[in-house]
Amino acid sequence: MDNKKGTTDLGTLIGFLAGISIIVIGVLQSGGKLFWFFNFNSLLIVVGGTFAATMVNLPLKAVGNLFNILKNVFKGEDYNYVGTINEIVEKAQKARKNGLLSLEKELPNMREGFFKNGIELAINERESSRLRTFLNLEMNNIQNRHIAGQELFLYMGSYAPAFGMLGTVLGLIVMMNNFAGGEITTAMATSYDIADRFAELLSGMGLALITTFYGVFMANMIFLPIGGKLKRRSENEMMLKSIVVEGIISIHAREHPILIKEKLLTFVPAYVRYKPEDIVIEDKPQSSLSAVKEKLEEEKENKDEEG
């Protein structure tokens, strides 16, 4: 059950490039110059302060996973819900026909992951309530790890603007003290008038405000969007795992494959749910609940005749 494609998420790259391009175009169209917005000290205060505060808030191990999480952000995703449901139905057919233990032969050929672990548990566990507890526990642990990754970027998104403002305040304090502490002699007054001092003041204020720009930009263009993307991906993966949990429980209970499919399709959007797709049961195409009823009635009649 491979639901992730080994591709790059173009949406993330396009979004970052579009955001940067819009800001650059806005600066140039306003008559500004790009080098006005580059200052190492401002960048150091925002980036360094944000990481320092994050390390205080979260364990060092969580912060150390930053680059691993970033790699996942740029990886493409394609959760094939219908494909997963069809695979579950296929396993349900075999379990219903040959018994649950027949799935044990297929375990070596199955991809490592949540679905394979669930099938192993279903084979070895008799009580469905205990099986559901184990599966839900594993799913909750996965979700908790996802939340830890989300919190890392969401916290950084909240700290970056604050350190941007802090850097601006520090810059203004230094600038004002330098401005007030400067001594101008009578001889200098002729060549260094108030207009020059005012121009120097405005230049210093612009430099101080760059720190705020860095903080706001990093929060709203990098940290918060990445945190939101991680949250959405986690929701998609949890829905897929919920489908797997319900499917494994249904296989364990030996429910009819088409009833299993109809139940699992309630997890997916309506345009997918009502897409006409046939399932083959004992080499006979079945595509509706009426076919299930006929099948169940036929099985009941056979049991009555045997009795």
C-alpha positions as a Markdown table, in Angstrom:
| # | Residue | x | y | z |
|---|---|---|---|---|
| 1 | Met | 0.0 | 0.0 | 0.0 |
| 2 | Asp | 2.2 | 2.8 | -1.3 |
| 3 | Asn | 0.2 | 6.1 | -1.1 |
| 4 | Lys | 3.1 | 8.6 | -1.4 |
| 5 | Lys | 4.8 | 9.3 | -4.7 |
| 6 | Gly | 8.5 | 10.0 | -4.7 |
| 7 | Thr | 8.1 | 13.5 | -6.3 |
| 8 | Thr | 8.6 | 17.1 | -5.3 |
| 9 | Asp | 5.7 | 19.1 | -4.1 |
| 10 | Leu | 5.6 | 21.9 | -6.7 |
| 11 | Gly | 3.0 | 23.8 | -4.7 |
| 12 | Thr | 5.4 | 24.5 | -2.0 |
| 13 | Leu | 8.2 | 25.6 | -4.3 |
| 14 | Ile | 5.8 | 27.7 | -6.5 |
| 15 | Gly | 4.4 | 29.3 | -3.3 |
| 16 | Phe | 7.8 | 30.3 | -2.0 |
| 17 | Leu | 9.0 | 31.7 | -5.3 |
| 18 | Ala | 5.8 | 33.6 | -5.9 |
| 19 | Gly | 5.8 | 35.2 | -2.5 |
| 20 | Ile | 9.5 | 36.3 | -2.9 |
| 21 | Ser | 8.8 | 37.5 | -6.4 |
| 22 | Ile | 5.8 | 39.6 | -5.4 |
| 23 | Ile | 7.8 | 41.3 | -2.6 |
| 24 | Val | 10.8 | 42.0 | -5.0 |
| 25 | Ile | 8.4 | 43.4 | -7.7 |
| 26 | Gly | 6.7 | 45.6 | -5.1 |
| 27 | Val | 10.0 | 47.0 | -3.9 |
| 28 | Leu | 11.3 | 47.8 | -7.4 |
| 29 | Gln | 7.9 | 49.2 | -8.5 |
| 30 | Ser | 8.0 | 51.6 | -5.6 |
| 31 | Gly | 11.4 | 52.9 | -6.6 |
| 32 | Gly | 13.3 | 51.1 | -3.8 |
| 33 | Lys | 16.5 | 49.2 | -4.1 |
| 34 | Leu | 17.0 | 45.6 | -3.0 |
| 35 | Phe | 20.2 | 46.2 | -1.1 |
| 36 | Trp | 18.3 | 48.4 | 1.3 |
| 37 | Phe | 16.7 | 45.2 | 2.7 |
| 38 | Phe | 19.9 | 43.3 | 3.5 |
| 39 | Asn | 21.4 | 43.7 | 6.9 |
| 40 | Phe | 23.3 | 40.9 | 8.7 |
| 41 | Asn | 22.7 | 42.2 | 12.2 |
| 42 | Ser | 19.0 | 42.3 | 11.7 |
| 43 | Leu | 19.0 | 38.8 | 10.3 |
| 44 | Leu | 21.0 | 37.5 | 13.2 |
| 45 | Ile | 18.6 | 38.9 | 15.8 |
| 46 | Val | 15.5 | 37.4 | 14.1 |
| 47 | Val | 16.9 | 34.0 | 13.2 |
| 48 | Gly | 19.1 | 33.6 | 16.2 |
| 49 | Gly | 16.4 | 34.8 | 18.6 |
| 50 | Thr | 13.7 | 32.6 | 17.1 |
| 51 | Phe | 15.8 | 29.5 | 17.3 |
| 52 | Ala | 16.9 | 30.3 | 20.8 |
| 53 | Ala | 13.4 | 30.8 | 22.1 |
| 54 | Thr | 12.3 | 27.6 | 20.3 |
| 55 | Met | 15.0 | 25.6 | 22.0 |
| 56 | Val | 13.9 | 27.0 | 25.4 |
| 57 | Asn | 10.3 | 26.0 | 24.6 |
| 58 | Leu | 10.8 | 22.6 | 23.1 |
| 59 | Pro | 13.3 | 19.7 | 23.7 |
| 60 | Leu | 16.5 | 19.9 | 21.9 |
| 61 | Lys | 15.8 | 16.7 | 20.1 |
| 62 | Ala | 12.6 | 18.1 | 18.6 |
| 63 | Val | 14.5 | 21.2 | 17.3 |
| 64 | Gly | 17.1 | 18.9 | 15.9 |
| 65 | Asn | 14.5 | 17.2 | 13.7 |
| 66 | Leu | 13.9 | 20.6 | 11.9 |
| 67 | Phe | 15.7 | 19.6 | 8.7 |
| 68 | Asn | 14.1 | 16.2 | 8.5 |
| 69 | Ile | 10.7 | 17.8 | 8.7 |
| 70 | Leu | 11.7 | 20.3 | 6.0 |
| 71 | Lys | 12.6 | 17.4 | 3.7 |
| 72 | Asn | 9.1 | 16.0 | 4.1 |
| 73 | Val | 7.5 | 19.4 | 3.4 |
| 74 | Phe | 9.1 | 19.4 | -0.1 |
| 75 | Lys | 8.2 | 15.8 | -0.9 |
| 76 | Gly | 5.1 | 15.2 | -3.0 |
| 77 | Glu | 2.1 | 13.4 | -1.6 |
| 78 | Asp | -0.7 | 11.4 | -3.1 |
| 79 | Tyr | -2.9 | 9.5 | -0.7 |
| 80 | Asn | -4.8 | 7.0 | -2.8 |
| 81 | Tyr | -7.9 | 6.4 | -0.7 |
| 82 | Val | -9.8 | 4.4 | -3.3 |
| 83 | Gly | -6.8 | 2.3 | -4.0 |
| 84 | Thr | -6.4 | 1.6 | -0.3 |
| 85 | Ile | -10.0 | 0.7 | 0.0 |
| 86 | Asn | -9.8 | -1.7 | -3.0 |
| 87 | Glu | -6.7 | -3.4 | -1.4 |
| 88 | Ile | -8.6 | -3.8 | 1.9 |
| 89 | Val | -11.6 | -5.3 | 0.0 |
| 90 | Glu | -9.2 | -7.7 | -1.8 |
| 91 | Lys | -7.9 | -8.9 | 1.5 |
| 92 | Ala | -11.4 | -9.2 | 2.8 |
| 93 | Gln | -12.4 | -11.5 | -0.1 |
| 94 | Lys | -9.5 | -13.8 | 0.6 |
| 95 | Ala | -10.1 | -13.8 | 4.4 |
| 96 | Arg | -13.8 | -14.5 | 3.9 |
| 97 | Lys | -13.2 | -17.3 | 1.4 |
| 98 | Asn | -10.1 | -19.0 | 2.9 |
| 99 | Gly | -10.1 | -17.8 | 6.5 |
| 100 | Leu | -8.1 | -15.0 | 8.2 |
| 101 | Leu | -5.0 | -17.2 | 8.5 |
| 102 | Ser | -4.7 | -17.3 | 4.7 |
| 103 | Leu | -3.5 | -13.6 | 4.8 |
| 104 | Glu | -0.4 | -14.7 | 6.7 |
| 105 | Lys | 1.1 | -16.0 | 3.5 |
| 106 | Glu | 0.8 | -12.6 | 1.9 |
| 107 | Leu | 2.6 | -10.7 | 4.7 |
| 108 | Pro | 6.1 | -11.1 | 3.2 |
| 109 | Asn | 4.9 | -9.4 | 0.0 |
| 110 | Met | 3.2 | -6.5 | 1.8 |
| 111 | Arg | 5.0 | -3.2 | 2.2 |
| 112 | Glu | 6.1 | -2.4 | 5.7 |
| 113 | Gly | 3.8 | 0.0 | 7.5 |
| 114 | Phe | 0.5 | 0.6 | 9.3 |
| 115 | Phe | -1.6 | -1.7 | 7.1 |
| 116 | Lys | 0.8 | -4.7 | 7.4 |
| 117 | Asn | 1.1 | -4.3 | 11.1 |
| 118 | Gly | -2.7 | -4.2 | 11.4 |
| 119 | Ile | -3.1 | -7.4 | 9.4 |
| 120 | Glu | -0.6 | -9.1 | 11.6 |
| 121 | Leu | -2.5 | -8.0 | 14.7 |
| 122 | Ala | -5.8 | -9.1 | 13.2 |
| 123 | Ile | -4.4 | -12.6 | 12.5 |
| 124 | Asn | -3.0 | -13.0 | 16.1 |
| 125 | Glu | -5.7 | -11.2 | 18.1 |
| 126 | Arg | -9.1 | -12.9 | 18.7 |
| 127 | Glu | -11.0 | -10.0 | 20.4 |
| 128 | Ser | -12.0 | -7.2 | 18.0 |
| 129 | Ser | -12.1 | -4.7 | 20.9 |
| 130 | Arg | -8.5 | -5.3 | 21.8 |
| 131 | Leu | -7.6 | -5.2 | 18.1 |
| 132 | Arg | -9.2 | -1.8 | 17.8 |
| 133 | Thr | -7.5 | -0.6 | 20.9 |
| 134 | Phe | -4.0 | -1.5 | 19.6 |
| 135 | Leu | -4.7 | 0.1 | 16.2 |
| 136 | Asn | -6.0 | 3.3 | 17.7 |
| 137 | Leu | -3.1 | 3.5 | 20.1 |
| 138 | Glu | -0.6 | 3.2 | 17.2 |
| 139 | Met | -2.5 | 5.8 | 15.2 |
| 140 | Asn | -2.6 | 8.2 | 18.1 |
| 141 | Asn | 1.2 | 7.9 | 18.6 |
| 142 | Ile | 1.7 | 8.7 | 15.0 |
| 143 | Gln | -0.5 | 11.7 | 15.3 |
| 144 | Asn | 1.3 | 12.9 | 18.4 |
| 145 | Arg | 4.6 | 12.9 | 16.4 |
| 146 | His | 3.0 | 14.9 | 13.7 |
| 147 | Ile | 1.7 | 17.5 | 16.2 |
| 148 | Ala | 5.3 | 17.8 | 17.5 |
| 149 | Gly | 6.5 | 18.8 | 14.0 |
| 150 | Gln | 3.7 | 21.2 | 13.5 |
| 151 | Glu | 4.3 | 22.9 | 16.9 |
| 152 | Leu | 7.9 | 23.5 | 16.0 |
| 153 | Phe | 7.1 | 25.7 | 13.1 |
| 154 | Leu | 4.0 | 27.3 | 14.6 |
| 155 | Tyr | 6.1 | 28.4 | 17.6 |
| 156 | Met | 8.8 | 29.8 | 15.4 |
| 157 | Gly | 6.1 | 31.6 | 13.5 |
| 158 | Ser | 4.9 | 33.3 | 16.7 |
| 159 | Tyr | 8.4 | 34.2 | 17.9 |
| 160 | Ala | 9.8 | 35.6 | 14.7 |
| 161 | Pro | 7.7 | 38.8 | 14.6 |
| 162 | Ala | 8.4 | 39.4 | 18.3 |
| 163 | Phe | 12.2 | 39.3 | 17.7 |
| 164 | Gly | 11.7 | 41.5 | 14.7 |
| 165 | Met | 10.1 | 44.1 | 16.8 |
| 166 | Leu | 12.7 | 43.6 | 19.5 |
| 167 | Gly | 15.5 | 44.2 | 17.0 |
| 168 | Thr | 13.8 | 47.3 | 15.8 |
| 169 | Val | 13.5 | 48.7 | 19.3 |
| 170 | Leu | 17.2 | 47.9 | 19.9 |
| 171 | Gly | 18.2 | 49.6 | 16.7 |
| 172 | Leu | 16.1 | 52.7 | 17.6 |
| 173 | Ile | 17.7 | 52.9 | 21.1 |
| 174 | Val | 21.2 | 52.7 | 19.6 |
| 175 | Met | 20.4 | 55.3 | 16.9 |
| 176 | Met | 18.8 | 57.8 | 19.3 |
| 177 | Asn | 21.7 | 57.6 | 21.7 |
| 178 | Asn | 24.2 | 58.1 | 18.9 |
| 179 | Phe | 22.1 | 61.0 | 17.6 |
| 180 | Ala | 21.8 | 62.7 | 21.0 |
| 181 | Gly | 25.4 | 62.0 | 22.0 |
| 182 | Gly | 27.0 | 63.6 | 19.0 |
| 183 | Glu | 28.7 | 66.9 | 19.7 |
| 184 | Ile | 28.7 | 69.6 | 17.1 |
| 185 | Thr | 31.1 | 72.5 | 17.4 |
| 186 | Thr | 30.4 | 76.0 | 16.1 |
| 187 | Ala | 32.9 | 75.4 | 13.3 |
| 188 | Met | 31.1 | 72.2 | 12.3 |
| 189 | Ala | 27.7 | 73.8 | 12.3 |
| 190 | Thr | 28.3 | 75.5 | 9.0 |
| 191 | Ser | 28.9 | 72.2 | 7.2 |
| 192 | Tyr | 26.7 | 69.9 | 9.3 |
| 193 | Asp | 23.3 | 71.4 | 9.7 |
| 194 | Ile | 20.0 | 70.1 | 11.1 |
| 195 | Ala | 19.0 | 68.8 | 7.7 |
| 196 | Asp | 21.9 | 66.5 | 7.6 |
| 197 | Arg | 21.2 | 65.2 | 11.1 |
| 198 | Phe | 17.6 | 64.6 | 10.2 |
| 199 | Ala | 18.6 | 62.6 | 7.1 |
| 200 | Glu | 20.9 | 60.5 | 9.2 |
| 201 | Leu | 18.0 | 59.9 | 11.6 |
| 202 | Leu | 15.7 | 58.7 | 8.8 |
| 203 | Ser | 18.4 | 56.4 | 7.4 |
| 204 | Gly | 18.9 | 54.9 | 10.9 |
| 205 | Met | 15.2 | 54.3 | 11.3 |
| 206 | Gly | 14.9 | 52.6 | 8.0 |
| 207 | Leu | 17.8 | 50.3 | 9.0 |
| 208 | Ala | 16.1 | 49.5 | 12.3 |
| 209 | Leu | 12.8 | 48.6 | 10.6 |
| 210 | Ile | 14.5 | 46.0 | 8.5 |
| 211 | Thr | 14.5 | 43.7 | 11.5 |
| 212 | Thr | 10.7 | 43.9 | 11.7 |
| 213 | Phe | 10.5 | 43.2 | 8.0 |
| 214 | Tyr | 12.6 | 40.0 | 8.5 |
| 215 | Gly | 10.4 | 38.8 | 11.4 |
| 216 | Val | 7.1 | 39.4 | 9.6 |
| 217 | Phe | 8.4 | 37.9 | 6.4 |
| 218 | Met | 9.8 | 34.7 | 8.0 |
| 219 | Ala | 6.7 | 34.2 | 10.1 |
| 220 | Asn | 4.1 | 34.6 | 7.3 |
| 221 | Met | 6.0 | 33.3 | 4.3 |
| 222 | Ile | 8.0 | 30.4 | 5.9 |
| 223 | Phe | 7.1 | 29.2 | 9.4 |
| 224 | Leu | 3.3 | 29.5 | 9.5 |
| 225 | Pro | 2.7 | 28.2 | 6.0 |
| 226 | Ile | 4.9 | 25.2 | 6.7 |
| 227 | Gly | 3.1 | 24.5 | 10.0 |
| 228 | Gly | -0.2 | 24.7 | 8.1 |
| 229 | Lys | 1.0 | 22.3 | 5.4 |
| 230 | Leu | 2.2 | 19.8 | 8.0 |
| 231 | Lys | -1.2 | 20.0 | 9.7 |
| 232 | Arg | -3.1 | 19.4 | 6.5 |
| 233 | Arg | -0.8 | 16.5 | 5.6 |
| 234 | Ser | -1.3 | 15.0 | 9.0 |
| 235 | Glu | -5.1 | 15.2 | 8.6 |
| 236 | Asn | -4.9 | 13.4 | 5.3 |
| 237 | Glu | -2.7 | 10.7 | 6.6 |
| 238 | Met | -4.9 | 10.2 | 9.7 |
| 239 | Met | -8.0 | 9.8 | 7.4 |
| 240 | Leu | -6.1 | 7.2 | 5.4 |
| 241 | Lys | -5.2 | 5.3 | 8.6 |
| 242 | Ser | -8.8 | 5.6 | 9.9 |
| 243 | Ile | -9.9 | 3.9 | 6.7 |
| 244 | Val | -7.3 | 1.1 | 7.3 |
| 245 | Val | -8.4 | 0.7 | 10.9 |
| 246 | Glu | -12.0 | 0.3 | 10.0 |
| 247 | Gly | -11.1 | -2.0 | 7.1 |
| 248 | Ile | -9.0 | -4.3 | 9.3 |
| 249 | Ile | -11.7 | -4.5 | 12.0 |
| 250 | Ser | -14.2 | -5.4 | 9.3 |
| 251 | Ile | -11.9 | -8.1 | 7.9 |
| 252 | His | -11.4 | -9.5 | 11.4 |
| 253 | Ala | -15.2 | -9.6 | 11.8 |
| 254 | Arg | -15.5 | -11.3 | 8.4 |
| 255 | Glu | -18.0 | -8.8 | 7.0 |
| 256 | His | -19.0 | -9.0 | 3.3 |
| 257 | Pro | -16.4 | -7.3 | 1.1 |
| 258 | Ile | -19.0 | -5.0 | -0.6 |
| 259 | Leu | -20.4 | -3.9 | 2.7 |
| 260 | Ile | -16.9 | -3.1 | 3.8 |
| 261 | Lys | -16.3 | -1.0 | 0.7 |
| 262 | Glu | -19.6 | 0.9 | 1.1 |
| 263 | Lys | -18.6 | 1.6 | 4.7 |
| 264 | Leu | -15.1 | 2.7 | 3.9 |
| 265 | Leu | -16.2 | 5.0 | 1.0 |
| 266 | Thr | -18.0 | 7.2 | 3.6 |
| 267 | Phe | -14.6 | 8.5 | 4.5 |
| 268 | Val | -13.9 | 9.9 | 1.0 |
| 269 | Pro | -15.6 | 12.8 | -0.8 |
| 270 | Ala | -18.9 | 12.2 | -2.6 |
| 271 | Tyr | -17.4 | 12.5 | -6.1 |
| 272 | Val | -15.1 | 9.6 | -5.3 |
| 273 | Arg | -17.7 | 7.7 | -3.2 |
| 274 | Tyr | -20.2 | 7.4 | -6.0 |
| 275 | Lys | -17.8 | 6.8 | -8.8 |
| 276 | Pro | -18.9 | 3.5 | -10.5 |
| 277 | Glu | -16.2 | 0.9 | -9.8 |
| 278 | Asp | -16.9 | -2.8 | -9.8 |
| 279 | Ile | -15.5 | -5.3 | -7.3 |
| 280 | Val | -15.1 | -8.9 | -8.3 |
| 281 | Ile | -16.3 | -11.4 | -5.8 |
| 282 | Glu | -15.6 | -15.0 | -6.8 |
| 283 | Asp | -15.0 | -13.8 | -10.4 |
| 284 | Lys | -18.5 | -12.2 | -10.6 |
| 285 | Pro | -18.7 | -8.5 | -10.9 |
| 286 | Gln | -20.7 | -6.9 | -8.1 |
| 287 | Ser | -21.4 | -3.2 | -8.0 |
| 288 | Ser | -24.4 | -2.6 | -5.7 |
| 289 | Leu | -25.8 | -3.4 | -2.3 |
| 290 | Ser | -28.6 | -5.3 | -4.0 |
| 291 | Ala | -25.9 | -7.8 | -5.2 |
| 292 | Val | -24.7 | -8.2 | -1.6 |
| 293 | Lys | -28.2 | -9.0 | -0.4 |
| 294 | Glu | -28.6 | -11.6 | -3.2 |
| 295 | Lys | -25.3 | -13.1 | -2.2 |
| 296 | Leu | -26.2 | -13.2 | 1.5 |
| 297 | Glu | -29.6 | -14.8 | 0.7 |
| 298 | Glu | -27.9 | -17.4 | -1.5 |
| 299 | Glu | -25.5 | -18.3 | 1.3 |
| 300 | Lys | -28.4 | -18.5 | 3.8 |
| 301 | Glu | -30.3 | -20.9 | 1.5 |
| 302 | Asn | -27.2 | -23.1 | 1.1 |
| 303 | Lys | -26.9 | -23.3 | 4.8 |
| 304 | Asp | -30.6 | -24.2 | 5.2 |
| 305 | Glu | -30.2 | -27.0 | 2.6 |
| 306 | Glu | -27.2 | -28.4 | 4.3 |
| 307 | Gly | -29.0 | -28.3 | 7.6 |
